[in-house]
Each structure stands twice: as structure tokens, then as C-alpha cells.
Amino acid sequence: MGRSYIVEDDVEGYLSKLCSQPAGPVTGLLIGQSTVQRDFVVMATRTPQNDESGDGGKSVDKEWVSEHARQASRMLPGGLSVLGVFIISESDAKDTLTTLRQLVFSAENLISSERLWTPADDDVTDCVTLHVNPKTRKTVCRTFDVKDPKSVAKPADWKYQSGVCSSWATVSCCLSVDLMVPLPENFTRNMDDCLKEELKVWAQQIERGVCLIDGKKPPEDSELKAGQKKNVRQTISVQLLITPDVQTAADVVQPCGGCVSVRGAIHSRAFLHSNKPKAKLAEKLLKRDIVSTVATRVQMLLEEPQTQNEKNKTEQFCLPRRVFCPVKSTGPLSVCDYQFSDEGLSEMTDRFKEMLDMDAAEEDLDATQEMIAEVIKSEVTKEESAEENEMLDPWRNNYIGVAMATAVALLALAASIVYLSDV
């Protein structure tokens, strides 16, 4: 028997709307949450138009769809992910099967290349594909195991239902981040790879952390919420205790060309379906969101053209802060985006429209969870400089200050990335 997909009825309305629009084949993403028992689809979003496409959108661009999946995945908090792809086409479902297979494998490969957390044994590796005929409105749902290159299509059950996400639980926490990443002498050439590898080590530390709910660590198999009534929302605050790795002399003293320090505090959030979720699932999704949101912000800064040009110069940048937007007014689910210091909320609503096809207003956005950090320059005394030069002689103690705008308003902590580089 194939997998079963419980689909929010808003998705049916969205796909029907796309069917009524005269166009060539329309592709898009299916977003939701996978569990061992079943999958929940809560959103669908069409692929943005490629203005540089030479055929006017008459054919499917695999790279374009995959890039859309990568960027949309960055905007999903813990518990939400890209589950698969859909295509609206008058072609027979069998004729589109090869295209859908290529799309779902390509998208998953690109998304997984940015993941720094370790996959779990119980992670679902099946991704869904959906074909919709715009004239008959007939839908054909199949899945592929994306971890098996030889995977063949399996039939799946696609059921629409109202209020799928109305009573999901929200799990959140605030976490202070203090991460030091040493860089090799030629770090300007491969700094991205160095940061990614060290962030993976930090991600493992997060995974080993202990989650406390109401000051206690619940048993893994305990239900996160018992007797929850429908349409009743539940928000749970979690504390994450992190034990620093024990450092040796070899870890601390090493020749290198620079160092990146990430400090501050972040707001993390994860959503869990209402089908009696376990504490173990809540912990896993929240930890993955912590890792993903930090890695995403660092990667976004590295992708900025000015950052690429200033890696060898003393320059200050601001990493973006996290801003949330509700998916719909009747449920607790939200998506997020990252706001740079020189951006307004209107630019964020434009991105929600482009990436997720959401009509969000500025007043819908929740920018209160994090605040933009202020860059405060401090003078270093001669005594401090001399002492640091003795400790960090291989780095020559040259600083490049970068402000990371991930300070949680409640904690009022400024976060920053500091390069200690050999200029």
C-alpha cells in the first residue's frame, strides 16, 4: 500500500485556480510535513516565471524549478519542508512521469546539499509528485524514494480535508550562539567550504543538546500534548541546554589565516501535526530549525556580492534577522524570511509573493521575535592588544567586524560575525 497524503482544502482551491488560468505546463512545490504514518500537505506554490526563458514557459526548466525549491526551503521553519512537486498539464499523466521524476530528484538533491543536520533512521525519504489535468481536474499522485536512484513510481493516496493544520502545536526557543570557526591561510578561496564544515561540527553539538519542557526532559515516547481538542492551538516554549565540546591544545593552537566568530541569539520555531506527536519529534524538528536558520543566514551573507569583494578588507556587514508570516489566519503555521538592514517590509512581502505565492501585507509580518543588532565599535587597549597578539600571533590579530542581526528582542543581545584575518 502506498503513502497517504492528507491535504489542506486550500491547496485544492489553489490548484483549481491555476487550472483555470490559460498557460502552458505549470509546475510548483508541495509543502508540508512527513511522518512515518502519513504526510500532511498544507501549501502549494507555483514556480515563479523565468523571464530569461527563451520558450515563454512552454517547457519545464529543471534547474529553475530546483532553485525555486532551494530558496523556498530556506523560508520554511522547523516541521515544514518541500515534500515534492506538482505539474498542471493536459498531457497524459504517464507522459509527464519522467519529467516529474527528474524534478523531484533534482530539487531534493539541491535542498539536501544545504542541510547540515544528520538524517535520522526514521526520516521519510519518499517524495510526492502530483499531476493535475486542467480540463478534467483529475489528479494522479505518485511517490519516489529519493534516496534510491533506481526508485520507481509508487501510487499514493491524495485526500483533501478541511482544517488540516488548525490545531498544530508550535514549539519555540531562544538560543544564544557562540561559534568560532578557524580558517586556513588561503581561506579567501574556500571560506564557504570551511564555514560549512565547521557549522556541521556545531550542528552535531546542537543535536546532542538536551531539550527541557517546563524545566524537565520528557521521555522520548511521551506525547507532546494529550487530549488536545480540535481547533485549539498550543504553544510550547523549550530550553535547549548545550554542553561545549572539550577542547585540547591541538584544537586551540593551530596555524591559520583567519577566524570567523558568530555570536548572538536566535529565535527558533517548529510546528508539529496534531496526530499525537511525540516529544522526540518536537526535539528533532526544533534542533533542525536551529541549525538551518543559522546556516541560512551565514550562507545568505556569503552570497552577497559585496561580501565576496570584501573578504580581505576591514568591512562591516549585517546579517538578516528572521521575520515570520502566517500561512493562513485560521491556523498557527507560519513561514519566514530574512530581512537585511537595508530592506523594508515591502521587499519581504514581495519575496513571499514571488517564492511562495502568498499575498502578505506588511501588517501581517511578525518582526518582533528578533531585532536588528547595532554595531558597536570598541577600542582595544595596548595591554589587551599585546596579550591577544601573543595568543593569536598566527592570525596577526586583524579584525573584520560583521554584525549579525539575529538578536532576540527579549534578550537584547547583539550577534556578530567577526573575521580575524591575515590581511
TORKOL-4160 file (C-alpha; in steps of 0.2 Angstrom, whole numbers, padded with zeros to 4 digits, m for minus):
423
<pt num="1" X="0000" Y="0000" Z="0000"/>
<pt num="2" X="0007" Y="0017" Z="m0005"/>
<pt num="3" X="0008" Y="0033" Z="0006"/>
<pt num="4" X="m0007" Y="0043" Z="0011"/>
<pt num="5" X="m0007" Y="0062" Z="0009"/>
<pt num="6" X="m0019" Y="0072" Z="0019"/>
<pt num="7" X="m0021" Y="0089" Z="0010"/>
<pt num="8" X="m0027" Y="0105" Z="0016"/>
<pt num="9" X="m0043" Y="0110" Z="0006"/>
<pt num="10" X="m0035" Y="0127" Z="0002"/>
<pt num="11" X="m0022" Y="0118" Z="m0008"/>
<pt num="12" X="m0037" Y="0111" Z="m0019"/>
<pt num="13" X="m0043" Y="0128" Z="m0021"/>
<pt num="14" X="m0026" Y="0135" Z="m0026"/>
<pt num="15" X="m0023" Y="0121" Z="m0039"/>
<pt num="16" X="m0040" Y="0124" Z="m0046"/>
<pt num="17" X="m0036" Y="0142" Z="m0048"/>
<pt num="18" X="m0020" Y="0138" Z="m0058"/>
<pt num="19" X="m0030" Y="0126" Z="m0069"/>
<pt num="20" X="m0042" Y="0140" Z="m0074"/>
<pt num="21" X="m0028" Y="0151" Z="m0080"/>
<pt num="22" X="m0023" Y="0149" Z="m0098"/>
<pt num="23" X="m0005" Y="0144" Z="m0099"/>
<pt num="24" X="0007" Y="0130" Z="m0104"/>
<pt num="25" X="0013" Y="0117" Z="m0091"/>
<pt num="26" X="0013" Y="0124" Z="m0074"/>
<pt num="27" X="0025" Y="0117" Z="m0061"/>
<pt num="28" X="0026" Y="0120" Z="m0042"/>
<pt num="29" X="0030" Y="0114" Z="m0025"/>
<pt num="30" X="0020" Y="0105" Z="m0012"/>
<pt num="31" X="0024" Y="0109" Z="0006"/>
<pt num="32" X="0020" Y="0101" Z="0022"/>
<pt num="33" X="0026" Y="0088" Z="0035"/>
<pt num="34" X="0031" Y="0070" Z="0033"/>
<pt num="35" X="0028" Y="0057" Z="0047"/>
<pt num="36" X="0031" Y="0038" Z="0047"/>
<pt num="37" X="0012" Y="0035" Z="0047"/>
<pt num="38" X="0006" Y="0049" Z="0034"/>
<pt num="39" X="0010" Y="0065" Z="0026"/>
<pt num="40" X="0002" Y="0082" Z="0028"/>
<pt num="41" X="0001" Y="0094" Z="0013"/>
<pt num="42" X="m0003" Y="0112" Z="0019"/>
<pt num="43" X="0003" Y="0123" Z="0005"/>
<pt num="44" X="0006" Y="0123" Z="m0014"/>
<pt num="45" X="0016" Y="0136" Z="m0023"/>
<pt num="46" X="0019" Y="0138" Z="m0042"/>
<pt num="47" X="0036" Y="0140" Z="m0049"/>
<pt num="48" X="0040" Y="0159" Z="m0052"/>
<pt num="49" X="0040" Y="0164" Z="m0070"/>
<pt num="50" X="0058" Y="0164" Z="m0078"/>
<pt num="51" X="0059" Y="0180" Z="m0088"/>
<pt num="52" X="0075" Y="0174" Z="m0096"/>
<pt num="53" X="0067" Y="0158" Z="m0103"/>
<pt num="54" X="0068" Y="0158" Z="m0122"/>
<pt num="55" X="0052" Y="0147" Z="m0125"/>
<pt num="56" X="0040" Y="0158" Z="m0115"/>
<pt num="57" X="0037" Y="0144" Z="m0102"/>
<pt num="58" X="0031" Y="0131" Z="m0114"/>
<pt num="59" X="0044" Y="0118" Z="m0107"/>
<pt num="60" X="0049" Y="0113" Z="m0090"/>
<pt num="61" X="0066" Y="0120" Z="m0084"/>
<pt num="62" X="0073" Y="0108" Z="m0071"/>
<pt num="63" X="0086" Y="0119" Z="m0065"/>
<pt num="64" X="0074" Y="0134" Z="m0062"/>
<pt num="65" X="0061" Y="0123" Z="m0053"/>
<pt num="66" X="0076" Y="0116" Z="m0042"/>
<pt num="67" X="0082" Y="0133" Z="m0037"/>
<pt num="68" X="0065" Y="0138" Z="m0033"/>
<pt num="69" X="0064" Y="0123" Z="m0021"/>
<pt num="70" X="0080" Y="0128" Z="m0013"/>
<pt num="71" X="0075" Y="0146" Z="m0010"/>
<pt num="72" X="0058" Y="0141" Z="m0004"/>
<pt num="73" X="0065" Y="0128" Z="0008"/>
<pt num="74" X="0075" Y="0142" Z="0017"/>
<pt num="75" X="0059" Y="0150" Z="0021"/>
<pt num="76" X="0051" Y="0135" Z="0030"/>
<pt num="77" X="0053" Y="0134" Z="0049"/>
<pt num="78" X="0055" Y="0118" Z="0058"/>
<pt num="79" X="0042" Y="0104" Z="0054"/>
<pt num="80" X="0039" Y="0111" Z="0036"/>
<pt num="81" X="0048" Y="0105" Z="0021"/>
<pt num="82" X="0046" Y="0103" Z="0002"/>
<pt num="83" X="0038" Y="0087" Z="0001"/>
<pt num="84" X="0038" Y="0086" Z="m0018"/>
<pt num="85" X="0032" Y="0094" Z="m0034"/>
<pt num="86" X="0016" Y="0096" Z="m0045"/>
<pt num="87" X="0013" Y="0099" Z="m0063"/>
<pt num="88" X="m0003" Y="0105" Z="m0071"/>
<pt num="89" X="m0003" Y="0099" Z="m0089"/>
<pt num="90" X="m0015" Y="0092" Z="m0102"/>
<pt num="91" X="m0003" Y="0079" Z="m0106"/>
<pt num="92" X="m0007" Y="0061" Z="m0100"/>
<pt num="93" X="m0001" Y="0058" Z="m0083"/>
<pt num="94" X="0011" Y="0044" Z="m0090"/>
<pt num="95" X="0019" Y="0056" Z="m0102"/>
<pt num="96" X="0024" Y="0068" Z="m0088"/>
<pt num="97" X="0030" Y="0054" Z="m0076"/>
<pt num="98" X="0048" Y="0056" Z="m0082"/>
<pt num="99" X="0048" Y="0074" Z="m0080"/>
<pt num="100" X="0041" Y="0074" Z="m0063"/>
<pt num="101" X="0054" Y="0061" Z="m0058"/>
<pt num="102" X="0068" Y="0072" Z="m0064"/>
<pt num="103" X="0061" Y="0087" Z="m0055"/>
<pt num="104" X="0058" Y="0079" Z="m0038"/>
<pt num="105" X="0076" Y="0071" Z="m0038"/>
<pt num="106" X="0084" Y="0087" Z="m0044"/>
<pt num="107" X="0075" Y="0098" Z="m0031"/>
<pt num="108" X="0079" Y="0086" Z="m0017"/>
<pt num="109" X="0097" Y="0084" Z="m0021"/>
<pt num="110" X="0099" Y="0103" Z="m0021"/>
<pt num="111" X="0089" Y="0106" Z="m0005"/>
<pt num="112" X="0099" Y="0092" Z="0004"/>
<pt num="113" X="0116" Y="0099" Z="m0001"/>
<pt num="114" X="0112" Y="0114" Z="0011"/>
<pt num="115" X="0107" Y="0103" Z="0026"/>
<pt num="116" X="0119" Y="0102" Z="0040"/>
<pt num="117" X="0110" Y="0091" Z="0052"/>
<pt num="118" X="0112" Y="0072" Z="0052"/>
<pt num="119" X="0097" Y="0062" Z="0044"/>
<pt num="120" X="0088" Y="0050" Z="0056"/>
<pt num="121" X="0084" Y="0032" Z="0053"/>
<pt num="122" X="0065" Y="0036" Z="0054"/>
<pt num="123" X="0066" Y="0050" Z="0041"/>
<pt num="124" X="0054" Y="0048" Z="0027"/>
<pt num="125" X="0063" Y="0048" Z="0010"/>
<pt num="126" X="0048" Y="0047" Z="m0001"/>
<pt num="127" X="0044" Y="0062" Z="m0011"/>
<pt num="128" X="0027" Y="0066" Z="m0019"/>
<pt num="129" X="0023" Y="0070" Z="m0037"/>
<pt num="130" X="0006" Y="0076" Z="m0042"/>
<pt num="131" X="m0001" Y="0078" Z="m0060"/>
<pt num="132" X="m0017" Y="0088" Z="m0062"/>
<pt num="133" X="m0026" Y="0089" Z="m0079"/>
<pt num="134" X="m0033" Y="0107" Z="m0080"/>
<pt num="135" X="m0048" Y="0101" Z="m0090"/>
<pt num="136" X="m0054" Y="0086" Z="m0081"/>
<pt num="137" X="m0046" Y="0091" Z="m0064"/>
<pt num="138" X="m0041" Y="0073" Z="m0062"/>
<pt num="139" X="m0026" Y="0071" Z="m0051"/>
<pt num="140" X="m0013" Y="0057" Z="m0051"/>
<pt num="141" X="m0002" Y="0055" Z="m0036"/>
<pt num="142" X="0014" Y="0045" Z="m0035"/>
<pt num="143" X="0030" Y="0044" Z="m0024"/>
<pt num="144" X="0048" Y="0041" Z="m0027"/>
<pt num="145" X="0061" Y="0036" Z="m0014"/>
<pt num="146" X="0074" Y="0050" Z="m0017"/>
<pt num="147" X="0087" Y="0040" Z="m0008"/>
<pt num="148" X="0086" Y="0026" Z="m0021"/>
<pt num="149" X="0092" Y="0032" Z="m0039"/>
<pt num="150" X="0083" Y="0017" Z="m0046"/>
<pt num="151" X="0067" Y="0021" Z="m0037"/>
<pt num="152" X="0051" Y="0018" Z="m0047"/>
<pt num="153" X="0035" Y="0027" Z="m0045"/>
<pt num="154" X="0023" Y="0020" Z="m0032"/>
<pt num="155" X="0004" Y="0025" Z="m0031"/>
<pt num="156" X="m0001" Y="0036" Z="m0017"/>
<pt num="157" X="m0017" Y="0041" Z="m0009"/>
<pt num="158" X="m0022" Y="0060" Z="m0011"/>
<pt num="159" X="m0036" Y="0066" Z="0001"/>
<pt num="160" X="m0042" Y="0084" Z="0003"/>
<pt num="161" X="m0048" Y="0088" Z="0021"/>
<pt num="162" X="m0053" Y="0105" Z="0030"/>
<pt num="163" X="m0043" Y="0111" Z="0045"/>
<pt num="164" X="m0028" Y="0100" Z="0042"/>
<pt num="165" X="m0017" Y="0112" Z="0052"/>
<pt num="166" X="m0029" Y="0121" Z="0063"/>
<pt num="167" X="m0023" Y="0113" Z="0079"/>
<pt num="168" X="m0005" Y="0110" Z="0076"/>
<pt num="169" X="0007" Y="0113" Z="0091"/>
<pt num="170" X="0020" Y="0127" Z="0090"/>
<pt num="171" X="0037" Y="0123" Z="0098"/>
<pt num="172" X="0049" Y="0138" Z="0100"/>
<pt num="173" X="0065" Y="0143" Z="0109"/>
<pt num="174" X="0078" Y="0156" Z="0110"/>
<pt num="175" X="0096" Y="0151" Z="0109"/>
<pt num="176" X="0112" Y="0160" Z="0112"/>
<pt num="177" X="0125" Y="0156" Z="0098"/>
<pt num="178" X="0144" Y="0157" Z="0101"/>
<pt num="179" X="0153" Y="0149" Z="0087"/>
<pt num="180" X="0172" Y="0151" Z="0082"/>
<pt num="181" X="0177" Y="0145" Z="0065"/>
<pt num="182" X="0196" Y="0144" Z="0061"/>
<pt num="183" X="0201" Y="0147" Z="0043"/>
<pt num="184" X="0216" Y="0141" Z="0033"/>
<pt num="185" X="0229" Y="0153" Z="0027"/>
<pt num="186" X="0221" Y="0153" Z="0009"/>
<pt num="187" X="0203" Y="0155" Z="0016"/>
<pt num="188" X="0198" Y="0168" Z="0003"/>
<pt num="189" X="0197" Y="0154" Z="m0010"/>
<pt num="190" X="0187" Y="0141" Z="0000"/>
<pt num="191" X="0180" Y="0150" Z="0015"/>
<pt num="192" X="0162" Y="0144" Z="0011"/>
<pt num="193" X="0168" Y="0126" Z="0012"/>
<pt num="194" X="0177" Y="0129" Z="0028"/>
<pt num="195" X="0162" Y="0138" Z="0036"/>
<pt num="196" X="0151" Y="0124" Z="0031"/>
<pt num="197" X="0162" Y="0110" Z="0038"/>
<pt num="198" X="0164" Y="0119" Z="0055"/>
<pt num="199" X="0145" Y="0123" Z="0055"/>
<pt num="200" X="0142" Y="0104" Z="0053"/>
<pt num="201" X="0153" Y="0101" Z="0069"/>
<pt num="202" X="0142" Y="0114" Z="0078"/>
<pt num="203" X="0126" Y="0106" Z="0071"/>
<pt num="204" X="0132" Y="0089" Z="0079"/>
<pt num="205" X="0134" Y="0099" Z="0096"/>
<pt num="206" X="0116" Y="0105" Z="0094"/>
<pt num="207" X="0110" Y="0088" Z="0090"/>
<pt num="208" X="0117" Y="0082" Z="0107"/>
<pt num="209" X="0109" Y="0096" Z="0117"/>
<pt num="210" X="0096" Y="0092" Z="0130"/>
<pt num="211" X="0078" Y="0099" Z="0127"/>
<pt num="212" X="0068" Y="0104" Z="0143"/>
<pt num="213" X="0050" Y="0107" Z="0143"/>
<pt num="214" X="0044" Y="0116" Z="0159"/>
<pt num="215" X="0061" Y="0113" Z="0166"/>
<pt num="216" X="0061" Y="0094" Z="0163"/>
<pt num="217" X="0067" Y="0082" Z="0150"/>
<pt num="218" X="0051" Y="0072" Z="0145"/>
<pt num="219" X="0053" Y="0054" Z="0139"/>
<pt num="220" X="0056" Y="0052" Z="0121"/>
<pt num="221" X="0040" Y="0042" Z="0118"/>
<pt num="222" X="0029" Y="0054" Z="0128"/>
<pt num="223" X="0015" Y="0063" Z="0119"/>
<pt num="224" X="0019" Y="0082" Z="0117"/>
<pt num="225" X="0000" Y="0085" Z="0120"/>
<pt num="226" X="m0013" Y="0074" Z="0127"/>
<pt num="227" X="m0032" Y="0076" Z="0125"/>
<pt num="228" X="m0029" Y="0091" Z="0113"/>
<pt num="229" X="m0046" Y="0097" Z="0106"/>
<pt num="230" X="m0048" Y="0102" Z="0088"/>
<pt num="231" X="m0045" Y="0120" Z="0083"/>
<pt num="232" X="m0036" Y="0123" Z="0100"/>
<pt num="233" X="m0019" Y="0130" Z="0097"/>
<pt num="234" X="m0004" Y="0125" Z="0109"/>
<pt num="235" X="0012" Y="0134" Z="0110"/>
<pt num="236" X="0026" Y="0126" Z="0120"/>
<pt num="237" X="0042" Y="0135" Z="0125"/>
<pt num="238" X="0058" Y="0124" Z="0126"/>
<pt num="239" X="0075" Y="0127" Z="0133"/>
<pt num="240" X="0090" Y="0119" Z="0125"/>
<pt num="241" X="0105" Y="0115" Z="0135"/>
<pt num="242" X="0121" Y="0114" Z="0126"/>
<pt num="243" X="0137" Y="0106" Z="0133"/>
<pt num="244" X="0153" Y="0114" Z="0124"/>
<pt num="245" X="0165" Y="0101" Z="0117"/>
<pt num="246" X="0181" Y="0098" Z="0127"/>
<pt num="247" X="0195" Y="0107" Z="0118"/>
<pt num="248" X="0213" Y="0101" Z="0118"/>
<pt num="249" X="0228" Y="0111" Z="0115"/>
<pt num="250" X="0229" Y="0104" Z="0097"/>
<pt num="251" X="0211" Y="0111" Z="0094"/>
<pt num="252" X="0215" Y="0128" Z="0101"/>
<pt num="253" X="0233" Y="0131" Z="0094"/>
<pt num="254" X="0234" Y="0129" Z="0076"/>
<pt num="255" X="0241" Y="0139" Z="0061"/>
<pt num="256" X="0228" Y="0148" Z="0051"/>
<pt num="257" X="0224" Y="0163" Z="0040"/>
<pt num="258" X="0209" Y="0169" Z="0050"/>
<pt num="259" X="0194" Y="0165" Z="0060"/>
<pt num="260" X="0176" Y="0168" Z="0060"/>
<pt num="261" X="0166" Y="0171" Z="0076"/>
<pt num="262" X="0147" Y="0170" Z="0076"/>
<pt num="263" X="0139" Y="0177" Z="0092"/>
<pt num="264" X="0122" Y="0182" Z="0097"/>
<pt num="265" X="0104" Y="0174" Z="0100"/>
<pt num="266" X="0091" Y="0167" Z="0088"/>
<pt num="267" X="0073" Y="0163" Z="0088"/>
<pt num="268" X="0069" Y="0145" Z="0083"/>
<pt num="269" X="0052" Y="0138" Z="0079"/>
<pt num="270" X="0044" Y="0122" Z="0074"/>
<pt num="271" X="0027" Y="0115" Z="0070"/>
<pt num="272" X="0020" Y="0098" Z="0074"/>
<pt num="273" X="0005" Y="0089" Z="0067"/>
<pt num="274" X="m0010" Y="0086" Z="0079"/>
<pt num="275" X="m0009" Y="0067" Z="0077"/>
<pt num="276" X="m0002" Y="0064" Z="0095"/>
<pt num="277" X="0016" Y="0070" Z="0091"/>
<pt num="278" X="0030" Y="0063" Z="0102"/>
<pt num="279" X="0042" Y="0074" Z="0112"/>
<pt num="280" X="0056" Y="0066" Z="0102"/>
<pt num="281" X="0049" Y="0073" Z="0086"/>
<pt num="282" X="0047" Y="0090" Z="0093"/>
<pt num="283" X="0065" Y="0090" Z="0099"/>
<pt num="284" X="0072" Y="0084" Z="0082"/>
<pt num="285" X="0062" Y="0097" Z="0072"/>
<pt num="286" X="0067" Y="0111" Z="0083"/>
<pt num="287" X="0085" Y="0107" Z="0083"/>
<pt num="288" X="0085" Y="0106" Z="0064"/>
<pt num="289" X="0077" Y="0123" Z="0063"/>
<pt num="290" X="0091" Y="0130" Z="0074"/>
<pt num="291" X="0104" Y="0123" Z="0063"/>
<pt num="292" X="0095" Y="0128" Z="0047"/>
<pt num="293" X="0092" Y="0146" Z="0052"/>
<pt num="294" X="0110" Y="0150" Z="0057"/>
<pt num="295" X="0117" Y="0141" Z="0042"/>
<pt num="296" X="0105" Y="0150" Z="0030"/>
<pt num="297" X="0109" Y="0167" Z="0037"/>
<pt num="298" X="0128" Y="0164" Z="0035"/>
<pt num="299" X="0126" Y="0157" Z="0018"/>
<pt num="300" X="0115" Y="0172" Z="0013"/>
<pt num="301" X="0129" Y="0184" Z="0018"/>
<pt num="302" X="0142" Y="0175" Z="0009"/>
<pt num="303" X="0131" Y="0175" Z="m0007"/>
<pt num="304" X="0131" Y="0194" Z="m0006"/>
<pt num="305" X="0142" Y="0202" Z="m0020"/>
<pt num="306" X="0149" Y="0215" Z="m0008"/>
<pt num="307" X="0154" Y="0201" Z="0004"/>
<pt num="308" X="0163" Y="0192" Z="m0009"/>
<pt num="309" X="0173" Y="0208" Z="m0014"/>
<pt num="310" X="0177" Y="0212" Z="0004"/>
<pt num="311" X="0184" Y="0196" Z="0011"/>
<pt num="312" X="0201" Y="0203" Z="0013"/>
<pt num="313" X="0196" Y="0220" Z="0019"/>
<pt num="314" X="0191" Y="0228" Z="0035"/>
<pt num="315" X="0172" Y="0230" Z="0032"/>
<pt num="316" X="0156" Y="0228" Z="0042"/>
<pt num="317" X="0140" Y="0219" Z="0036"/>
<pt num="318" X="0124" Y="0215" Z="0043"/>
<pt num="319" X="0116" Y="0198" Z="0043"/>
<pt num="320" X="0097" Y="0197" Z="0041"/>
<pt num="321" X="0085" Y="0195" Z="0055"/>
<pt num="322" X="0071" Y="0182" Z="0055"/>
<pt num="323" X="0053" Y="0188" Z="0051"/>
<pt num="324" X="0038" Y="0177" Z="0051"/>
<pt num="325" X="0022" Y="0177" Z="0041"/>
<pt num="326" X="0006" Y="0167" Z="0045"/>
<pt num="327" X="0001" Y="0155" Z="0031"/>
<pt num="328" X="m0017" Y="0157" Z="0035"/>
<pt num="329" X="m0027" Y="0166" Z="0048"/>
<pt num="330" X="m0036" Y="0150" Z="0054"/>
<pt num="331" X="m0020" Y="0141" Z="0059"/>
<pt num="332" X="m0004" Y="0143" Z="0068"/>
<pt num="333" X="0008" Y="0139" Z="0054"/>
<pt num="334" X="0019" Y="0152" Z="0048"/>
<pt num="335" X="0034" Y="0154" Z="0036"/>
<pt num="336" X="0049" Y="0165" Z="0037"/>
<pt num="337" X="0060" Y="0177" Z="0028"/>
<pt num="338" X="0076" Y="0186" Z="0032"/>
<pt num="339" X="0077" Y="0204" Z="0032"/>
<pt num="340" X="0094" Y="0213" Z="0029"/>
<pt num="341" X="0096" Y="0230" Z="0037"/>
<pt num="342" X="0094" Y="0240" Z="0021"/>
<pt num="343" X="0077" Y="0232" Z="0017"/>
<pt num="344" X="0060" Y="0237" Z="0021"/>
<pt num="345" X="0045" Y="0226" Z="0025"/>
<pt num="346" X="0038" Y="0229" Z="0007"/>
<pt num="347" X="0053" Y="0220" Z="0000"/>
<pt num="348" X="0049" Y="0205" Z="0011"/>
<pt num="349" X="0030" Y="0204" Z="0005"/>
<pt num="350" X="0037" Y="0204" Z="m0012"/>
<pt num="351" X="0048" Y="0189" Z="m0009"/>
<pt num="352" X="0033" Y="0180" Z="0000"/>
<pt num="353" X="0023" Y="0183" Z="m0016"/>
<pt num="354" X="0037" Y="0178" Z="m0028"/>
<pt num="355" X="0044" Y="0162" Z="m0019"/>
<pt num="356" X="0028" Y="0156" Z="m0010"/>
<pt num="357" X="0014" Y="0165" Z="m0020"/>
<pt num="358" X="0007" Y="0172" Z="m0004"/>
<pt num="359" X="m0002" Y="0189" Z="m0003"/>
<pt num="360" X="0005" Y="0195" Z="0013"/>
<pt num="361" X="0003" Y="0213" Z="0019"/>
<pt num="362" X="0016" Y="0222" Z="0030"/>
<pt num="363" X="0005" Y="0222" Z="0045"/>
<pt num="364" X="0004" Y="0203" Z="0044"/>
<pt num="365" X="0023" Y="0201" Z="0047"/>
<pt num="366" X="0030" Y="0197" Z="0064"/>
<pt num="367" X="0046" Y="0206" Z="0066"/>
<pt num="368" X="0046" Y="0206" Z="0085"/>
<pt num="369" X="0055" Y="0190" Z="0088"/>
<pt num="370" X="0072" Y="0197" Z="0083"/>
<pt num="371" X="0079" Y="0214" Z="0082"/>
<pt num="372" X="0092" Y="0222" Z="0071"/>
<pt num="373" X="0108" Y="0222" Z="0081"/>
<pt num="374" X="0118" Y="0238" Z="0082"/>
<pt num="375" X="0136" Y="0238" Z="0078"/>
<pt num="376" X="0146" Y="0245" Z="0092"/>
<pt num="377" X="0165" Y="0248" Z="0089"/>
<pt num="378" X="0176" Y="0246" Z="0104"/>
<pt num="379" X="0193" Y="0252" Z="0107"/>
<pt num="380" X="0206" Y="0239" Z="0111"/>
<pt num="381" X="0219" Y="0245" Z="0124"/>
<pt num="382" X="0238" Y="0242" Z="0121"/>
<pt num="383" X="0239" Y="0230" Z="0135"/>
<pt num="384" X="0224" Y="0220" Z="0128"/>
<pt num="385" X="0232" Y="0221" Z="0110"/>
<pt num="386" X="0248" Y="0214" Z="0117"/>
<pt num="387" X="0241" Y="0200" Z="0126"/>
<pt num="388" X="0230" Y="0195" Z="0111"/>
<pt num="389" X="0245" Y="0196" Z="0099"/>
<pt num="390" X="0254" Y="0183" Z="0110"/>
<pt num="391" X="0239" Y="0172" Z="0109"/>
<pt num="392" X="0234" Y="0174" Z="0091"/>
<pt num="393" X="0251" Y="0178" Z="0083"/>
<pt num="394" X="0247" Y="0166" Z="0068"/>
<pt num="395" X="0232" Y="0177" Z="0064"/>
<pt num="396" X="0241" Y="0194" Z="0067"/>
<pt num="397" X="0225" Y="0200" Z="0076"/>
<pt num="398" X="0217" Y="0209" Z="0062"/>
<pt num="399" X="0198" Y="0211" Z="0064"/>
<pt num="400" X="0184" Y="0212" Z="0051"/>
<pt num="401" X="0168" Y="0216" Z="0060"/>
<pt num="402" X="0152" Y="0210" Z="0054"/>
<pt num="403" X="0135" Y="0212" Z="0063"/>
<pt num="404" X="0123" Y="0198" Z="0063"/>
<pt num="405" X="0106" Y="0204" Z="0065"/>
<pt num="406" X="0099" Y="0189" Z="0074"/>
<pt num="407" X="0097" Y="0197" Z="0092"/>
<pt num="408" X="0081" Y="0191" Z="0100"/>
<pt num="409" X="0071" Y="0206" Z="0107"/>
<pt num="410" X="0068" Y="0198" Z="0123"/>
<pt num="411" X="0086" Y="0195" Z="0127"/>
<pt num="412" X="0093" Y="0211" Z="0118"/>
<pt num="413" X="0109" Y="0203" Z="0113"/>
<pt num="414" X="0118" Y="0208" Z="0098"/>
<pt num="415" X="0125" Y="0194" Z="0087"/>
<pt num="416" X="0140" Y="0197" Z="0076"/>
<pt num="417" X="0152" Y="0188" Z="0064"/>
<pt num="418" X="0170" Y="0194" Z="0066"/>
<pt num="419" X="0184" Y="0189" Z="0054"/>
<pt num="420" X="0201" Y="0188" Z="0062"/>
<pt num="421" X="0211" Y="0188" Z="0045"/>
<pt num="422" X="0228" Y="0189" Z="0039"/>
<pt num="423" X="0226" Y="0204" Z="0028"/>
